[in-house]
Amino acid sequence: MNRLLAALAISVAGLAGSGLHAQSLGIAPVESIVAIVEEDVILRSELDRAVANIRNQYAGSQQQLPPNDVLEKQVLDRLVLLRLQLARAVAAGVRISDGEVDQTVQNIAKQNNITEAQLRGQLQRDGLPFDEFRQTLRDELTAQRLRQNITQSRVNVSDTEIDILLASNSLKRGEVRTSHVLVAIPEGATQEQMETARKKIEGVQQLISRGEMDFKAAAIRYSDAPNALDGGDLGWRSFDEVPSLFANLLAGMDKGDVSQPIRGPSGYHLMQVTDKRERGTETVTEYHMRGIMVRTTEIITSEQALTKANKIHQRLVAGEDFAAVAKEASDDSMTRNQGGDMGWFPPMAWGTAVGNQLLALKDGELSAPFSSEVGYHIVERLGSRVQDVSLESERNRARETIAKRKSEEEFERFIRQLRDESFVETRLKS
């Protein structure tokens, strides 16, 4: 729980909640301002509280954190970026309802195996008023919604792109979990700035290779990437979700390997493979079934429908042909003309009522009448099979892979543009 709250606090401008002006906090105008972001400000107290939460998150391992001036800059950069996103979200009409916030609170409590009342108690013990916690969540959800809107409106995946990716067979290489260190280079960097960045990344690599610092600690201390305080962890990705600049390199690396410095559009990178895994064959059990439905309506009551279903069941048990009875008596227009044949399908494709009954039967077994939200059913399970769905899953995975890669590229472009177009003045002492 403390780790969760610390992560939330840093992501949304500290416990005071982002998007709040000094006036609304009731703070005297003389309090130090550490950044001006468009028409908003970030106060020293907000930065101090966010930094303190990061230090609490790393309690017992604070030696991994960079010097305080570097840590403050990293945290302030994240706070500035969030303020810019929230301002853009407001201008774009992004709104998060109270119901969405309530649902998120419930999900957090459930994920931590506690009740909402226990969550409130934990927040109180941690010194975080519940209203401020809700504001924190609202801001985080707003930033997420903005990202979704930006990427969904700008990212399209064509069938041709999917075909090309599948033809490359690169998805079959599995997935890789990576971390990285970024030494950033500004737009239009001078030769001197590029040389300084190159020497810094080489110095970081040497610290790691000599065993003086592990990769995670190096990322926390030296990386300019937004995920520096997460140890540079990029999570699990298929090789085609990794930028093409790094994909082939990572494919040839083993778990634990660290790359040579790599020059990219945003600066110099060090990459580490923290884990790899292969994809196996994907299968699903499908069932073949036929059914008869007696529908309930405003005219036909549930009792009348059940009486009719029982009579149909008696006819089937007596040996009448299922297909003939279905064509005569079933109210299901989708299957009636096929003698009630519902084809092959995964167990819950026709709803949970039908699916649960299907799973309780054996091949060749007839059910008793049972109810669903539309009426009463009688089903016969004809067979079952295990179906290889690897090709279908691979195509869906290819679509998701391309969309994710494009979304990340598009959002990074949006963030760079947002930062370039916005007025930001930081006042940290160097």
Phi, psi and omega in degrees: 000313179300321179296319178298312182295323178296318179296318178296318184297316182291328184284343182229046168068035173083177187293339180291342180089132182283163179081358179266132180275162180301322182297317183291338177276352180070029183264140181299144182299342184282351181296144184295137175255128181260345177199144170249125183238101187055241181261009182251168177226154170246125185270155177303322181296323178294315179296318181298318181291322178294318178296319179299324179290326175295317180296323176295324179297327181257026179302130182092346179219037183292347177295343177285339183284151178287172175306156188302322181293324178289317179299316179300319179295317179299313182294317180298320178301319180291322178294318178299313182299320179294317179302319180296319179294319180295319178297318179294323180296317178298316180297329181274000178082019178286126179227139176250123184284160176300325180297321178294321178294317178302316181296321179294319177300315179298319180295319179297316178299316181296318180296333179262010177057042177224166176276167178296324178296320178293325176297315178301318179296319179296318178298319180296318179294329179276001177080021181248109177302143185298323179299321179290325176297317178297321178295322176302313180295319181299318180294319179295317178295324178297315179297320178295318180295321177300315180299317179299315181297318181296312185286321181295326182281343186245350186249124174231145178238122182268159176298327179297318178298320178296315180300318181296317180295316179295324180294334180285346181061012184288336178295335181288351179285355177088208185232157181224141173253126187231161170229158179214157171243129179243127167254106190285150174238129181291160175302137180065034183298145175282167177299323179295319179295320178294321180292321178297317179295318180298317180294324180294314182294324177293323177295320177296317179300319180294321176301318180290315183294329179277356179079012180282344181202135177280169188297318181299314180296323179295320179295315180300319187277323192242342187286144175263004182285154179300335181264020182304317183287354172264014182076017179077009185294125178259357178076186180279134176215149168289161183298335180274356171271347177275137176310140185303334178301329185251341191302307182295324177299312182293327180298330180268002180261151177261166179304127180095345181292148176241134183283169166286161176303138182237131177272124177236180182301328184262354180150205180258139183239148161243134180243141173233135172273113180267339177190160176221155174207149180263159175260134178262182177291138179254130180231159175218143177274125178247156183231147175251128187213155168231152187212163175232132179241138171246111187277140170269142180221185175295337181266319182262114181284169178298321180294319179293320179296319179295320178300316179295318180297321179296321179294319178297318180298319179298322178296318180293317179297327180286352174112003178294153182291128184299315184297319180294317180294320180298316181296329181277319196243344185286143176264004180273102184293340181286329186240350187302314183289345176263019180070026179085002183293123182258001177074192178265138183197157173295158192302324186259015184295332180256019179103161185290326181298312178292318182298316180295322178293319179301314182292337180278346181268163170255162178303130180088358184265143180257137179274161166281163176301137177220158188259155169223188181289347182251349181156215180241148185229151166231128182232153175234124178275118185268329182183172177216155180204154174262121187250132175282116180248023183300317182295316178296316180295323181294323178292317177297320180294323178297318178298315180295322180297311181296317181296319180294316180297314179296321181297317180295317179296318182292319181289323175299320178296318179298317182295317178299317180294318179300316180293320181294325185275348188260153175271118177226127176233117178261146185234027175290140176286132183276000000 
